Amino acid sequence: MAVFTVLYPARDGAKFDLDYYEATHIPLVKDAFTATGLEHVQVLKGLAAPGGGPAPYIAMVNLTFRDAEALAASLGGPRAAEVMADVANFTDIQPIAQISEAR
């Protein structure tokens, strides 16, 4: 399995609409990428850092794909631009992304 993780770093004055993200963006992601191999979506809301400080990330998401080819087909597919264009509707944060292999 291949996992595409997107992290949204916390910063003062950052815009992040978690309600929009969960109600609109994530369903769009599922609709756009399920046909090309998306199998599971896990959204995580940052609560705190170890020791009780503020969370370093407002939110993060793990998108699990059947394999690396399915991930590539989704991110390079015809609906990827639509998904990326929607990001401005919920955040002004420059996300951090990573591709991983589930072991």
DRENVEX-313394 format. One record per residue: residue number from 1; residue in three letters; chain; x, z, y of N, C-alpha, C in turn. Coordinates in Angstrom, 2 decimals. Atoms other than C-alpha are relative to their C-alpha. Last residue first. Example, Ala and Ser with C-alpha at 12.3 -4.5 7.8 and 13.67 -1.06 7.14 Angstrom:
// DRENVEX-313394
nr | rest | kette | nu | nw | nv | cau | caw | cav | cu | cw | cv
2 | SER | A | -0.82 | -0.06 | -1.19 | 13.67 | 7.14 | -1.06 | -0.77 | 0.73 | 1.09
1 | ALA | A | 0.89 | 0.00 | -1.19 | 12.30 | 7.80 | -4.50 | 0.90 | 0.00 | 1.20
END
This chain:
// DRENVEX-313394
nr | rest | kette | nu | nw | nv | cau | caw | cav | cu | cw | cv
103 | ARG | A | -0.77 | -0.24 | 1.24 | 4.59 | 6.10 | -1.82 | -0.74 | 0.98 | -0.87
102 | ALA | A | 0.50 | -1.21 | 0.64 | 2.65 | 4.52 | 1.04 | 0.70 | 0.16 | -1.34
101 | GLU | A | 0.45 | 0.23 | 1.36 | 4.85 | 1.95 | 2.77 | -0.48 | 1.33 | -0.57
100 | SER | A | -0.58 | -0.81 | 1.05 | 5.13 | 2.17 | 6.53 | -0.51 | -0.45 | -1.36
99 | ILE | A | 0.46 | 0.48 | 1.30 | 4.54 | 0.03 | 9.60 | 0.75 | 0.79 | -1.06
98 | GLN | A | -0.97 | 0.04 | 1.09 | 4.95 | 1.85 | 12.90 | -0.69 | -0.55 | -1.24
97 | ALA | A | 0.50 | 0.47 | 1.30 | 3.22 | 1.67 | 16.26 | 1.14 | -0.01 | -1.02
96 | ILE | A | -1.16 | 0.17 | 0.88 | 3.72 | 3.58 | 19.51 | -0.57 | -0.41 | -1.35
95 | PRO | A | -0.10 | -0.65 | 1.31 | 0.93 | 3.18 | 22.03 | 1.34 | -0.28 | -0.68
94 | GLN | A | -0.75 | 0.96 | 0.82 | 1.33 | 2.37 | 25.74 | 0.19 | 0.65 | -1.37
93 | ILE | A | -1.23 | -0.45 | 0.64 | -1.38 | 4.60 | 27.21 | 0.64 | -1.15 | -0.77
92 | ASP | A | -1.07 | 0.64 | -0.78 | -3.98 | 3.12 | 29.56 | 1.37 | 0.40 | -0.55
91 | THR | A | -1.23 | -0.69 | -0.37 | -6.76 | 3.86 | 27.11 | 0.89 | -0.83 | 0.91
90 | PHE | A | -0.02 | -1.43 | 0.29 | -10.33 | 3.18 | 25.99 | 1.28 | 0.72 | 0.41
89 | ASN | A | 1.30 | -0.64 | -0.21 | -11.40 | -0.25 | 27.24 | 0.01 | 1.50 | -0.27
88 | ALA | A | 0.14 | -0.35 | -1.43 | -7.80 | -1.46 | 27.61 | -1.33 | 0.68 | 0.31
87 | VAL | A | -0.78 | -1.21 | -0.28 | -7.48 | -1.33 | 23.81 | -0.17 | 0.45 | 1.45
86 | ASP | A | 0.90 | -1.15 | -0.16 | -10.28 | -3.88 | 23.38 | 0.74 | 1.28 | 0.37
85 | ALA | A | 0.62 | 0.08 | -1.33 | -7.94 | -6.83 | 24.01 | -0.91 | 1.20 | 0.26
84 | MET | A | -0.97 | -0.41 | -1.01 | -5.87 | -5.79 | 20.98 | -0.60 | -0.01 | 1.41
83 | VAL | A | -0.25 | -1.43 | 0.18 | -8.86 | -5.97 | 18.64 | 0.95 | 0.49 | 1.09
82 | GLU | A | 1.23 | -0.70 | -0.40 | -9.91 | -9.37 | 19.98 | 0.18 | 1.51 | -0.08
81 | ALA | A | 0.03 | 0.03 | -1.47 | -6.33 | -10.67 | 19.72 | -1.22 | 0.73 | 0.54
80 | ALA | A | -0.96 | -0.97 | -0.53 | -6.18 | -9.54 | 16.08 | -0.02 | 0.04 | 1.53
79 | ARG | A | 0.70 | -1.03 | -0.77 | -9.37 | -11.42 | 15.19 | 0.94 | 1.04 | 0.60
78 | PRO | A | 0.79 | 0.54 | -1.12 | -7.81 | -14.73 | 14.07 | -0.68 | 1.07 | 0.85
77 | GLY | A | 1.21 | 0.77 | 0.25 | -5.14 | -13.14 | 11.91 | -0.79 | -0.35 | 1.25
76 | GLY | A | -0.26 | 1.37 | -0.44 | -1.59 | -12.06 | 12.60 | -1.21 | -0.90 | -0.10
75 | LEU | A | -0.62 | -0.07 | -1.34 | -2.31 | -8.34 | 12.48 | 0.32 | -1.38 | 0.56
74 | SER | A | 0.90 | -0.62 | -0.97 | -4.76 | -8.84 | 9.60 | 0.59 | -0.04 | 1.41
73 | ALA | A | 1.14 | 0.91 | -0.17 | -2.73 | -11.32 | 7.54 | -0.97 | 0.55 | 1.04
72 | ALA | A | -0.45 | 1.14 | -0.80 | 0.39 | -9.21 | 8.08 | -1.13 | -0.98 | 0.27
71 | LEU | A | -0.25 | -0.50 | -1.35 | -1.38 | -6.09 | 6.83 | 0.41 | -1.15 | 0.92
70 | ALA | A | 1.32 | -0.23 | -0.60 | -2.75 | -8.00 | 3.84 | 0.15 | 0.52 | 1.43
69 | GLU | A | 0.56 | 1.32 | -0.32 | 0.74 | -9.30 | 3.03 | -1.36 | 0.14 | 0.67
68 | ALA | A | -0.62 | 0.50 | -1.24 | 2.20 | -5.80 | 3.29 | -0.55 | -1.37 | 0.41
67 | ASP | A | -1.44 | 0.24 | 0.13 | -0.23 | -4.49 | 0.67 | 0.52 | -0.56 | 1.31
66 | ARG | A | -0.26 | 0.25 | 1.42 | -3.85 | -3.34 | 0.18 | 1.50 | -0.16 | -0.25
65 | PHE | A | 0.26 | 1.35 | 0.49 | -3.91 | -2.06 | 3.75 | 0.41 | -0.10 | -1.47
64 | THR | A | -0.60 | 0.26 | 1.30 | -4.13 | 1.47 | 5.11 | -0.48 | -1.34 | -0.52
63 | LEU | A | 0.75 | 1.10 | 0.61 | -4.76 | 1.89 | 8.84 | 0.71 | -0.36 | -1.31
62 | ASN | A | -0.68 | 0.63 | 1.13 | -3.50 | 5.27 | 10.00 | -0.94 | -1.04 | -0.58
61 | VAL | A | 0.82 | 0.61 | 1.05 | -4.69 | 6.32 | 13.44 | 0.92 | -0.58 | -1.06
60 | MET | A | -0.73 | 0.96 | 0.81 | -3.26 | 8.64 | 16.06 | -0.95 | -0.54 | -1.06
59 | ALA | A | 0.64 | 0.45 | 1.24 | -4.65 | 10.69 | 18.89 | 0.97 | -0.89 | -0.75
58 | ILE | A | 1.44 | -0.20 | -0.20 | -3.67 | 12.57 | 22.02 | -0.74 | -0.34 | -1.28
57 | TYR | A | 0.80 | 1.22 | 0.07 | -0.07 | 12.81 | 20.81 | -1.47 | 0.36 | 0.21
56 | PRO | A | -0.78 | 1.10 | -0.57 | 2.54 | 15.46 | 21.69 | -0.75 | -1.33 | -0.01
55 | ALA | A | -0.24 | 1.08 | 0.97 | -0.06 | 18.18 | 21.15 | 0.81 | -1.11 | 0.65
54 | PRO | A | 0.93 | 1.14 | -0.02 | 0.29 | 21.01 | 23.66 | 0.40 | -1.07 | -1.02
53 | GLY | A | -0.08 | 0.79 | -1.23 | 2.24 | 24.07 | 22.59 | -0.98 | -1.15 | -0.04
52 | GLY | A | 1.10 | -0.18 | -0.94 | 1.05 | 26.40 | 19.85 | 0.10 | -0.76 | 1.30
51 | GLY | A | -0.34 | -1.05 | -0.95 | 4.20 | 26.93 | 17.80 | -1.02 | 0.17 | 1.10
50 | PRO | A | -0.36 | -1.22 | 0.71 | 3.83 | 23.61 | 16.02 | 0.44 | 1.06 | 1.02
49 | ALA | A | -1.30 | 0.14 | 0.63 | 2.29 | 21.22 | 18.51 | 0.25 | 1.25 | -0.84
48 | ALA | A | -1.09 | -0.84 | -0.50 | -1.40 | 21.34 | 19.23 | 1.29 | -0.40 | -0.69
47 | LEU | A | 0.49 | -1.31 | -0.42 | -4.75 | 19.60 | 18.75 | 1.10 | 0.85 | 0.63
46 | GLY | A | -1.02 | -1.01 | -0.21 | -4.05 | 15.88 | 18.42 | -0.59 | 1.30 | 0.51
45 | LYS | A | -0.03 | -0.46 | -1.39 | -7.05 | 13.93 | 17.13 | 1.05 | 1.09 | 0.11
44 | LEU | A | -0.42 | -1.38 | -0.18 | -6.50 | 12.05 | 13.85 | 0.04 | 0.32 | 1.49
43 | VAL | A | -0.23 | -0.34 | -1.41 | -8.29 | 8.87 | 12.84 | 0.32 | 1.48 | 0.09
42 | GLN | A | -0.01 | -1.45 | -0.24 | -7.94 | 7.73 | 9.21 | 0.36 | 0.22 | 1.47
41 | VAL | A | -0.36 | -0.35 | -1.37 | -8.91 | 4.17 | 8.30 | -0.10 | 1.51 | 0.14
40 | HIS | A | 0.35 | -1.35 | -0.45 | -8.98 | 2.84 | 4.73 | 0.49 | 0.21 | 1.44
39 | GLU | A | 0.70 | -0.81 | 0.99 | -8.88 | -0.44 | 2.81 | -0.46 | 1.36 | 0.51
38 | LEU | A | 0.05 | -1.39 | -0.46 | -7.91 | -3.17 | 5.28 | -0.83 | 0.81 | -1.00
37 | GLY | A | -0.69 | -0.99 | 0.82 | -7.25 | -6.29 | 3.20 | 0.06 | 1.43 | 0.52
36 | THR | A | -1.39 | 0.38 | 0.28 | -8.05 | -9.48 | 5.14 | 0.79 | 1.14 | -0.65
35 | ALA | A | -0.03 | 1.24 | 0.78 | -11.85 | -9.12 | 5.01 | 1.42 | -0.43 | -0.37
34 | THR | A | 0.39 | -0.28 | 1.39 | -11.57 | -5.50 | 6.13 | 0.10 | -1.25 | -0.87
33 | PHE | A | -1.09 | 0.01 | 0.96 | -9.59 | -6.44 | 9.25 | -0.39 | 0.27 | -1.46
32 | ALA | A | -0.97 | 1.08 | -0.14 | -12.02 | -7.47 | 11.98 | 0.96 | -0.11 | -1.18
31 | ASP | A | 0.68 | 1.29 | 0.11 | -15.02 | -5.36 | 11.00 | 1.00 | -1.16 | 0.00
30 | LYS | A | 0.49 | 0.14 | 1.38 | -12.87 | -2.28 | 10.39 | -0.64 | -1.36 | -0.22
29 | VAL | A | -1.17 | 0.15 | 0.88 | -11.00 | -2.74 | 13.67 | -0.44 | -0.22 | -1.45
28 | LEU | A | -0.51 | 1.35 | -0.24 | -14.27 | -3.26 | 15.55 | 1.19 | -0.29 | -0.91
27 | PRO | A | 0.87 | 0.95 | 0.71 | -15.72 | -0.11 | 13.92 | 0.43 | -1.46 | 0.20
26 | ILE | A | -0.26 | -0.10 | 1.44 | -12.57 | 1.73 | 15.13 | -0.98 | -0.87 | -0.81
25 | HIS | A | -1.25 | 0.67 | 0.39 | -12.91 | 0.43 | 18.68 | 0.23 | 0.04 | -1.51
24 | THR | A | -0.06 | 1.45 | -0.25 | -16.59 | 1.20 | 19.25 | 1.27 | -0.65 | -0.54
23 | ALA | A | 1.31 | 0.65 | 0.13 | -17.72 | 4.68 | 18.19 | 0.07 | -1.52 | 0.11
22 | GLU | A | 0.63 | -0.22 | 1.30 | -14.36 | 6.30 | 17.44 | -1.28 | -0.80 | -0.19
21 | TYR | A | -0.93 | 0.35 | 1.07 | -12.36 | 4.86 | 20.33 | -0.68 | 0.09 | -1.36
20 | TYR | A | 0.01 | 1.47 | 0.09 | -15.31 | 5.04 | 22.73 | 0.86 | -0.45 | -1.18
19 | ASP | A | 1.34 | 0.38 | 0.44 | -15.70 | 8.78 | 21.99 | -0.10 | -1.52 | -0.16
18 | LEU | A | 0.10 | -0.16 | 1.45 | -11.93 | 9.30 | 22.18 | -1.37 | -0.40 | -0.52
17 | ASP | A | 1.41 | -0.29 | 0.26 | -11.72 | 7.87 | 25.70 | -0.21 | 0.06 | -1.52
16 | PHE | A | 0.28 | 0.26 | 1.41 | -8.02 | 8.07 | 26.53 | -1.41 | 0.45 | -0.28
15 | LYS | A | 1.40 | 0.29 | 0.33 | -6.77 | 7.84 | 30.11 | -0.09 | -0.25 | -1.50
14 | ALA | A | 0.30 | 1.09 | 0.92 | -3.43 | 9.50 | 30.79 | -1.51 | -0.13 | -0.20
13 | GLY | A | 0.77 | 1.06 | -0.64 | -3.06 | 11.64 | 33.90 | -0.39 | -1.15 | -0.90
12 | ASP | A | 0.86 | -0.41 | -1.10 | -0.31 | 13.79 | 32.42 | -0.69 | -1.21 | 0.62
11 | ARG | A | -0.73 | -0.07 | -1.27 | 1.04 | 12.36 | 29.20 | -0.99 | 0.38 | 1.08
10 | ALA | A | 0.65 | -0.74 | -1.08 | 0.02 | 12.55 | 25.54 | 0.90 | -0.07 | 1.24
9 | PRO | A | -0.67 | -1.17 | -0.56 | 1.47 | 9.85 | 23.30 | -0.79 | 0.63 | 1.15
8 | TYR | A | 0.26 | 0.04 | -1.43 | -1.02 | 7.54 | 21.52 | 0.60 | 1.25 | 0.63
7 | LEU | A | -0.02 | -1.32 | -0.64 | 0.22 | 6.91 | 17.99 | -0.17 | -0.18 | 1.50
6 | VAL | A | -0.04 | 0.13 | -1.45 | -0.65 | 3.83 | 15.92 | -0.12 | 1.39 | 0.59
5 | THR | A | 0.29 | -1.21 | -0.76 | 0.15 | 3.82 | 12.21 | 0.15 | -0.29 | 1.47
4 | PHE | A | -0.29 | 0.29 | -1.40 | -0.04 | 0.67 | 10.06 | -0.46 | 1.23 | 0.79
3 | VAL | A | 0.71 | -0.80 | -0.98 | 0.14 | 1.64 | 6.40 | 0.48 | -0.37 | 1.40
2 | ALA | A | -0.68 | 0.03 | -1.29 | 1.08 | -0.69 | 3.56 | -0.87 | 0.75 | 1.01
1 | MET | A | 0.84 | 0.00 | -1.18 | 0.00 | 0.00 | 0.00 | 0.88 | 0.00 | 1.24
END
